[in-house]
Amino acid sequence: MSPSPPLRSAAGPRPHPEAPSAGEGHDQAVARIELPQPRPPLTGATWREVAHLLSNPLPDTVAFLFTLVTLSIGAGLSVTLVGLPLIAVCLLCLRRFGALERGRVRRLLGVRIDEPSPVRAEAPGALPWLWAHLKDPVGWRHALYALIRFPWVWFTFASMLVSLLVLWPLLPWIARGLGNVDRALARTLLAPSDELERRVAELESDRGAVVDTAAADLRRIERDLHDGAQARLVSLAMELGLAKEKLLEDPHAAAHMVDEAHGEVKIALQELRDLARGIHPAILTDRGLGPALTTLTTRCTTPTTLTTDLTDRPAPAIEGIAYFTASELLQNITKHSHAHHAEIDLWRTEDRLMLQVWDNGVGGATAGPGSGGTGLAGLAERLDSVDGLLLIDSPAGGPTTITAELPWHT
């Protein structure tokens, strides 16, 4: 019998039996320690910083002149119908400039800044569009970035020229200091407005995955209806039609056909129940996640034990995602793992619902390309859409432990 995994074990790693004791191995450990080599001052990162500082004047001067002239003209003409749209177009163009600057900062200074979410009007039409762009905080911070950097970039450009010609020994430290100022400006003025806006951008990227998953589920339901219950009901209607024709001339044959049709009705009803259970099982709604998973494990061909530690129920949407996650993982175990035993552990940690599925199969499960159709990538996307995580530990040869972490409330 395969040993069960130490789920949620708080114990640390067991020391290797051949490891020397602290007193005996101290001298050997000291002898093996090698001091790190000093990093040369002129590294690739230093030259990228120098390249960034020397390339600043051209784009930043163009952005400064564009911002100054456009906002000045727009403010002067704001009493007319031309000024405010001109300011809105200026802010929209500055968003494009900010995207270019974020790319340049990422490549040369090694700072990755999230993209802000696009501007959204509250209603269709020209006036809502104009008002949304005029009050866009991202556009105004990009305008501030373009205005205050004009004197700074020429100062850094001159400093780099002097350092390259006269202060060569101090070049790495000067480039690092000036580059850090540029990093701070970019993080402050080119990043999304706040954590909420960054979360909106993440949810936008997840929305496409959710839509694809929903479309795939709809196609699966349509296929199951067409190939299963619908086809069986069509055959049933034909058999009942033939039985009706034979009712007077051959009552015994008609009775036999009606009896067969009755059996077909039972099978069709069972298929519809299975399909409805696959959409959202009634036991999940009525009794919760624990009893629903108990029913799920009894239908799994791989012997599976379930351990639950829940005193109350999470949000209904979270229950549904957790249930179908467990269902998908058990199907993967049945189809791909060749396991002899599996375990499901369900518990709550603060405001998170934890679901862990373990099996003693062949391992090698992955959510990346070449995952063998296990659907783990789709599960990861579905969990990510509700701010959840899917952690996979599946070395070749097994065992496999997959942990799903979900928020308690949506």
N, C-alpha and C positions, 0 to 999 in steps of 0.2 A: 504494500500500500504506500502510495507516495505521501511524504510528509506535507502538512498544510503550511502555507506561508505565514510568517509572523506579521499579520496585518496590523498596521498602526502601532508597530512595536516602538517603544521609547528607548530600547537598549541601544547602546552604541556598538560599533564594530568590534568583533572578538579579536584579541591580539593573536598574531601568528605564533604557533608553538615554538618555532625555531628562532624567534626574535630574541636578542640578548636583553638582559635586564638593564635598568637604567645605570647601575654602577659599572657593570662589566663592559657595556658597549659604548660608554661615554668617550673613551679615548679613540676607539675606532670611528665613531661618528664624527668626532672633531677632525680626524685625519682625512675623512672623505669630503669634508666641506671645502669648496673652492670659492674664493671671493669673486664676485662678478667683475668682469672687465669694465673699466670706465668707458662711458659712451663718448664717442668722438663728438666734439661740439658742432661740427658742420655735417649734420645728418640730412637725410632726404626731407624730413619734416621741416628743418630749417630752411632749406631751399624752396620748399613749397610756400612757406610763410613769406619769404623774400619775393617770390613771384606774385603772390597775392598783393603785397603792399605796393609793388611796382606797377601792377596792372589796375590799381584802383582809380587813378585819375580819369581815364577815358570814360568808363560807364558812369561813374559818379558825377562827373562834370556834366555830362549829357542829361542825367536825371535831375540834377540841381537846376539847370537852365530850363528844362521842360517844366518842372514843378513850379519854379518861381514865376515864369512868364504866364503859364496857363492859369494858375491860381490867382495871380494879380489881375489878369484880364477878366477872368470869371467873376472875381469879387467886384470889379468895377462895373461889370454889366449885369450884376445880380438883380438889378431893378427891372431888367428886361427879361424876355423869354429865352435869351441866349446864354446868360451868365451861369445859371444853375446847372443846365445840362452840360455846359463846358466843364464845370467843376466835377460833375459826376463822371464824365468821360476821363478826366485827368486822374481821378482816384482809381478808376478801373484800369487805366494804363499802368499806374504805379503798382497795382497788384501783379501785373505781368513782370514789371521790373523786379519786384520782390522775389518772384519765383526764380528769375535768373540769378539774383544775388544769393539765394539759398543754395542753388546748385554750385555756384562758384565757391561759397564758403564750405560746402560739403567736400568738394574735390581738393581744395588747397589748404583749408584749415582743419579739416577732419571733424567738423561740427555738423551733425544731422539735425535739421529743424523740421518739425512737422509742417505739412501744408495746411493753411487755414481753410475752413469750409467756404464754399462759394456764397455770394450774396444772394439772398432770397427775398423777393417781394411778397408782401402779405396778400396781394391780389393781382390778377392780371391787369395789364394796362400800362400806359406811359407814366402816369403820375406815381403809382406805387413803385415802379421800377426806379424812377428818379429819386424818390424819398429814401428807398432802401440803400441806394448808392451814396447819397449825401450823408447819411448817418452811419456809414460803414466804418467801424473803428479800425479795422485792418488797413483800409486805404489811407486813413489819416495818419496812422503810425508809420506807414511806408512813406508818406509825404514828409513827415518829420525826419525820418531816416535819411531821405534824399537831401534835405536842407542842411542838417547839422553836419553831414559828412563832407560837405564840399571843402571847408577849410582844413578839416582833419586829414583828408586823403592827400592833399598837397603837402601838408606837414610831414606825413609818413613817407611820402615819395622823396622829399628832400632828405629826410633822415636816412633812408636807405642808400641814396646816392653818396652821401657823406660817409656812411659806414663802409660801403664797398670801396671807396677811394682812400679814406683817411683812417677810419676807426675799424679797420679790418679785424683785429683781435676781439673786438666787442660785438661783432655782427650777430652771433647767435643769440646773445642776451637781448640786444636791441630788437631784433626781429621777433623774439618770443614776447617781449613786453608789448610792443605795438600790435602784434597779432592777437594777444589776449584782449586788448581793448576792442579790436574789431569783432572778436568772438562775442564779447559782452554786448556790443551794440546790436549784433545780429540776433542773439538770443532774446534781447529785450524788445526790439522793434519789428523783427521779421517773423516772430513766432505767432501762433494763434493767440487770440485774445486771452483765453483762460482755459481751465481744465474742461469746462463744459463744452467749449467749441472744439477742443481736441476730441472729446468723446463723441460729439456729433459727426466729426470727420471719420472716426473709426466705425460708427454705426452705418454711415453711408457706404463704406467699403464692404461691410458685412451684409448690407441689404441685398446685393446681387447674389451672394451665396444662398441667402434664405429664399429668394425668389426661385433660384434654380432648384433648390431642394423641394420646395412646394410643387413646382411644375413636374418634377420627377415623381413625386408621390401621386399627383393627379393622373399622370400617365400610367402608373402602376395600378391604380384603382380601376381606371378605364379598361386596361388590359385584362385584369382579373374578372371584371364584370363581363367583358366580351367573350373571353375564352371559357369562363366558368359558368356562373349562374345564368347568364343570358342565353348561351348556347343550349344549356340544359332545359331552360324554359321553352325555347323554340321547339326542341325535340319533343317536349312534353305536350305542347299544343298540337303538334302533328299526330302524336299517338292518340290523344283524346279525340281528334277529328276522325281518325280511322275507326276508333272504337264506337263512335256515334253511328258511323255508316254500317257497322256490323251488328249493331244492337238488335235489329229486328230479324235479320237473316241467320245470324249465328250468335245467340246470346252468350254461350260459354266462351267463345273466343273474345267477345267484347268484354266480358267480365275479367278474363285473364289480362287483357290489355289495360283495363282500368286499374287492376292490381299492380301491374308494372308501373303505370303512371303514378300511382300513389307512392311507390318507392322512390321514383324520380323526384317527386315533390319533397320528400324528406331530405334527399341529398342536396337539392337546390337550397332548401332552408338552412341546412348546415353550412353550405358554402357562403350564404349571405351572412350568417352569424360569424363565421370566421373572418369574412371581409370586414364586417363592422367592428369586430374585436381588433383587427389590424389598424383600423382608423383610430378608434379610441375605445378601449375595453370598458364595459359597464362597471366591472369590479373596481377599476381605478377611480372612477367617479364616486362610487358608493362607499367603498371601504378604504381607499388610500393606496399608497405605493407599496407598503409591505405585503398585504394580501395579494395585490396584483402581481408582484414579483414571485410570490409563492406559487401562484398558478402558472406563471411563465416557466419556472424551474421544473415543474412536474411534466411539462410538455417537451422539455429539452431531452434529446437522446443521450447526451453525456450526463452521467450522474452529477448533480449539482446541489450543493448545500447553500443555504441562505442564512445570513446573520443580519438582523436589523436592530438599530438602536435609535428609534425615533419616538418621541413623546407627543409630538403634534405634526401637522401636515404643512408642507411648503405650499407655495402658490400653485394653483392648478396647472398653469403653463409649465412650471418647473417640473411638476410631477409627470406630465406627459413627456417632456424631453428626457427625463431620467428613465422612464419606463422604456421608451423606444431605444434609448442608448443601450440599456441592458439587453433588450431583445436583439438588437443588431450584434452586440458582442457575443451573445450565446449562439446566434446563427453562425458567426465566424468560427467559434470554437467547434461547432458541429461539422462545418464544411472544410475547414482548413487546418485545424490544430492537431488532429489525431490524438486528442487528450483522452485520458481515462477518468479524470475527475476535474471538477471546476467548483469555484467558490465565489459567492457574491457577498460583499459586506457593504452595509448601508448605515451611515451615521451623519450626525450634524456636528459641525465645528463652528461655533459662534454664528455668523450669519451666512454660512455656506453649507450646502448639501454635498456630501461626499459619497460617491459610488465607486467601489473597487471590485473588479472582476479578475480572478486568477484562474489559470489552468496549467496543467502539467504536460502540455503538448510540445510540439517541435519548435515553437518559438519563431523568431524571424518576422514578426508582424511589424509593419511600418505604415505611416500615414503618407509617405512620400510617393514619388513615381515608382512604379513596379511593385505596388503593394498587393498585387495578386487579386484585385477585385474585392478586398475585404471591406471596403467602404469606410475605413478609418478616417480618410481625408474628409469625407462628407460629414462624419460625426464631429470632427474637430471644427469644421466650419459652422455646424449647427450650434455647438456649444459656445463658440466664439461670438455668435450673434446675440447671445444673452449674457455676455461677459463671463463666460465659463472657460474652463481649460480641460484639455485631454492630454494626459501624461501616459506615455507608453514605455514600458520596460520589458523588452522581448528579445533577449539574446538568442543567437542560433543554438538550437538544442533545448531551449526552454529553461525554466518555465516562463510564462507570460503574465505580467501584471499590468493592467490598464486601469487608471484612475481618472474618473470624471469628477470635476469640481464645478458646482453650479451655485449661483446665488439663491438664497432661501426665498427671496421675494424678487419679482421682476421689476 
